[in-house]
Amino acid sequence: MNFPTTPAEARVDLSAIRDNVALLAGRAPGAEVMAVVKADGYGHGMVASARAALEGGAARLGTAQIREALALRDAGVTAPVLAWIMTPGEPLDEAVGRDVELSAAVPGLVDRIAEAAVRAGRVARVHLKIDTGLSRGGAAFGDWPALLDRALARQAEGTIEIVGIWSHLACADEPGHPSVESQLAVFDDALAMAEKAGAAGSHVVRHIANSAATLTLPQARYDMVRPGIAVYGLSPVPALGDFGLRPAMTLTARIALTKRVPAGTGVSYGHLYVTDRETTLGLVPLGYADGVLRYATNRAEVMAGGRRRRIAGRVCMDQFMIDVGDDPLAEGDEVILFGDGSRGEPTAQEWADSLDTISYEIVTRIGSRVPRVHR
């Protein structure tokens, strides 16, 4: 038999990403779509995912870090890209020179971006961020006037151009949470202040909506929406269903070893699983070094031999075991950890539910030893 050359792979359906972006664009008529491709495209492969998202109708791309945005440029992606987390010493000159849009929340960063623009010989395109209640990135409301003043001064001298004003929601994935309307009110106040100061012209893009807000909060869509997890087909509000999204990733592995063992056999570190009968064990060559959480021990399920099997015993660094009883299982047989559920296999959301986490963590943790195969 001809087997793949790797013991595991994450298969990414690019048509799913394209379709998901088209669906999201349809849910936000009149607003541009910025597909967020940070964290290696939420584990799906950043460049391939970015191209698929653009084909699906995204007008812009979003990254957390400058180096992610520069990697897109290195790959030949020319669409507008915004990067929003910056620490001192990062390559602002190169970012400005390669037309990466940058976020700023403090006057000092506006100054550093403006100075980089002078060195790069190019006007820097800047999005100003206001903290509306997440208490993470963004200028506190009391500091907003000072940020506007500094940005407008730099814009007047021709070193930067204010092209966006934005924020981020804390609880958009909790339907009816009172913080949502509160944050939108603060955002509107910040926009009004910016407009009065002359920093919110028609070319300035206003954006606050993440995946959940894109799908459930029309009042939060403004000029642009920034879906992340929904681009990859995973619901940002599982309690409300899948919204018609299609999961793009299927994580698979091949059985590396099978063995027949008697009843009473302790399995893996700590013997947290003990066989209750004579049975067949299968070794799956993925572990916590590959992103399979150690907490999945005796909890998460996989699909093997046409049936779901619970992980048997401790998840190790490079491997875990499954117990298949008397069912046939052979070296090289495929195991599906999670996929879109169409074959009865677990989904990333089911893994998240069983491990008390979110689907974001399940897909973004998949490590670099697992090749992404884009189809």
N, C-alpha and C positions, 0 to 999 in steps of 0.2 A: 504494500500500500504506500501511496505517496502522502506523507504528512507535512504540515507546515514546518518551517525551520525553527520556529520559536515555540516554547511551551505554552504560551498564552498570547492573546491579542485582544485589543479593544477595537471592535468593528464600528465604524462611524458611518452612518447613512447620511450622506450630504443632501440627498433629496429631502430628507426629513427636516434638516435645518432650513433649506430653502422654503419648504412648505410652512414651517412654523413662523418664519419671518413674514411671509405673505399673509398668514392668518393674523398676526399681530398688527401689521399695517392696516388690515381691514377693520380691526377693532379700534383703531385710532385715526379715523378719517380726518384729513386736514393737518395732521401732525407728521413730521419727519420721524423716521426710525433710526436710532443709534443702536446698533447691535453691540453689546458688551462682550468682548472676546478676551478679557483678562484671564490670568491663571491658565494660560495655554488653552484658551477657549473652553473654560470650565472643564479642563481635562480632555477635551475632544480633539485637540490640535488646533492651535490658534490660526495659522495661515489658511489652512483648508477651510476651517469654519468661517473665517472672515470672508473669504471669496464666495462661499455658498450663501452667506447672509446677504452680501451685496447683490448676488444674483436673485435672491428672494425679494429684494425691494428695499433693503436698508440703504440709507443715504450716507450714513456716517458709522464710524466704529469708535468704541470706547475701551481704554485700557487703564489699569491702575498705575502702572509704572512707565517711565519714559523708555526704558530698554525694551519693553513690550511693543511700544509704538514704533521704535526704531527698527525692531525686527520685522514689523509689517512693511516698513519702507524698504528694508533690505530685500524682502521677497517680491518687491515690485508693486505693492498695493499703494495706489495713489489717492484713494478716497480720503476725505477728512477724518482725522483721528484725534481724539482728545485723551490726554493723560492727566491724572488728577492727584497722584501722591508723589510729592517731591521732598527730598531731604537735601541739606546742604552738600555741595560738591557734585551734584548730578550734572550730566552733560546738557545744560540748557542751550549752549551755543549750537550744538549739533541738532537738538530738537527744533529750535527756531529755524535753523538753516534748512531743515528738511520738512518744514511746514507741518510740524506737530503742534496742535493746539494745546495750551497749557491752562491749568486751573490755578487760581490764586485766592487765598483767604486772608492774607496779612499784607500790609503795605511793604514790608521788607522783601517779600517774594516778588511783588510787582516790580520793585526796583531791580532785583536780580534778573528777572526776565527782560526788563527793558535794557539793562546793560548787556545782556547776552545778545539782544537784538542788534545793538550797535556793533558788536563784534562780528555778528553773522551777516551784517549788511542787509537785514530783512526785518520788516515789521512783524512783531510777535502777535499772534492771535490768542486772546486771553478770555477765559470764562471766569467770572467772579462768583465765588461760592458763599452763600449765606447759610448759617446754621439755624434752621427753623425749629429745632427741637430734638434732633437725634443726639446732640451733644457729642459729636464726633468731629469730622472735618467741617470747615466753613467758619466764617466770621460770626462771632456773637452779634446779636442785633445791635447792641450798644457800640460795637466797633465798626458796624457797616458804613456809617458816614465817612469815617476816616479811610476805609478801603476805597470807597467810591472816589473821594477826593484825590487820593494818590493815583488811582488808575486813570482818572480824567486828566490829571496833570501830565502823566506819561503819554497819554493818547494825544494831548495837545502838542507835545514836542515831537510826535511822529514815531515813537519807538514801539508802542503797542497799539492794538486795536481791540476794543472790548467787543467781543462777538457773542458772548453768552452770559446769562445769569442763571444760576442753578442751585439746587439743594437736593436733599435725599430724605425719604420718608422712613420713619422708624417702625411703624406698625401697619403698613398697607396690607400685609398678609393676614391681618386680623379684622375681618369684616365688622364694621361699626365701631371700631376703636376711636374714642374721642380725640386722640392725639392727631388723627389725620386731618380733621377739619381745622384744628388749632394750628397745625403746621402750614396748611394752605393759606390760612389767614395771615400768618407771619410772612409767608412768601409774597403774598399780594402786597403787604405793607412795604416790604423791601423793594419790590418792583416799582411801586408808586414813588418811593424815595429816589430810586435810580432814574425814573423817568423825569422827575422834577429837576434832578441834577444834570440831566442831559446824557445819561449813560444807558438809556434803554430805547434806542431808536428801532425802527422797523427791521433792521438787519440783525438785531441782537436776539438770539434764540433763547427762549425761556424754557427750562426743563427741570422737572422734579420726579416724574413718574418712572418707577421701576417696573418689573414684570407684573407684579400684583396690581399696581395702579393702572398700568396699561390695559389690563383685562377687566378691571372692576370699577374704576373711578374716572368717569369721563371728565369730571371737573379738574382732574390733576394732569391732563394731557398737554395743555398749553401748546407750544409750538413744536415740541419734540418729546418723544418717549424714549426711555433707555432700558429696554428689556435685556435681561441677562439669562437667568436660568430657563426662561420660557423659550428662548431661541433654540435650546437644545432639547426641547420637548418635555420638560419636567414642570409640573404644575407649581406655581408659586403659592397657591392656596389650595392644598390638597382637599380640604374640607368641602370645597366647591366643585371638585371633579377635575378633569384633565383639560377642559376648555377646547377639546378637539386637537390638542397638541400631540405630537408623535415623538416619543423618545428616540434619540439619534444613536445612542451608544448601546452596543451589546458586548458584554465582557465574557470572554470564553477562555477555557484552558483545556489541556489534554491530559488525561490520566497518565501519570508517570509510572505507577506501580500498583498492582493488586495483590492481595494476599488473603488466604483463608485462615481464620483464627478461631479458637474455641470460645465457648461462653466464659465469662469472667475475665476477659482480656482488657487490661487498662490501655487506653489509647492516648497518645501524645503526652506532653508535659503535665505533670500533676495528676495524671489519670482522672481527669474530670469527667471522662466518659468511660464507661465499662460495658462491654458487650453483654447482653442478656441471653445470648444463644450463639451457636456456631454461625459464623457470618463471613461475608467478604468485605474487606476494607479497600478503599481506593485512595491513592495519594494524589492530591491536586496541587500542582506546583505554583501556587500563589500564596503570599503571606503578608504580614503587616508591612514588610519592606516594599511591597507592591501596592499598598493601599487597602488591603483587606483588614479591617479593624480587628484588633485582638479581642475586642468586646463581642465580636461575632461568634466566639466560642459557644457551641451548643445552642446558638440562637438563629443565625441566618440560614436560609435555605438556598440550594442550588438545584439545577435540573441536570440529571444524569440518567442515562438509560431510559429516557422517556418518562421519568417520574421525578418529583421533587424529593430532595434528600437534605436533611439538616446537617450542618457541619458537626462532626463528631469529635469532641475534644478540643484542646487548646489550639488556637490559630498560632502558628509559629512564624518565624521571620520570612521563610521562603515556601511554606507549604501548610496544608491542612488536610484532614482526613474526612472521608464520608463513609457511612455504613450502608451498604446496599442489600444486605441480607443474602438471599439466595438468587437474586437477579443476576443475569450475566453482565459482566463488566470486564473490559480488557484494556491493556495499555494502548494509549492512542485514542481511546474513546473521548468524545467531546463532552465537556461540562460547561453549562451556561450559568454563570453566576447571576447575571441580571440582563434583561433586554426590554423589549417593548411589550412583553406579555402575550404576544400573539400565538406563541407555541405552548403556552401554559407555564413558561418560566417566570421566576420572580422578576419584579421591576425594581429599579433603583429606589422608588418610593417605598416599596415593601421592605427593602433592606433598611431604609432609613427608619421606618416605623418599628422594625424589630430591634433596632439598635438605639432607639431614643435619640435620633438626630434628624437631620434634614437631607434631602436628596442632593443638595449642593455638595455636602461633604463626601458623599458616596462617590460621585463622579470626579471631583477635583483631586481626591487623594490617590487615584490610580497612578502608580509610579512610572518612572522613565524606563524601567526594564520591560514594560509592557508596550509593544509597538502599537501605534494607532494605524489601523488599516482603513483608508477612506474609500468609500464606494458610492 
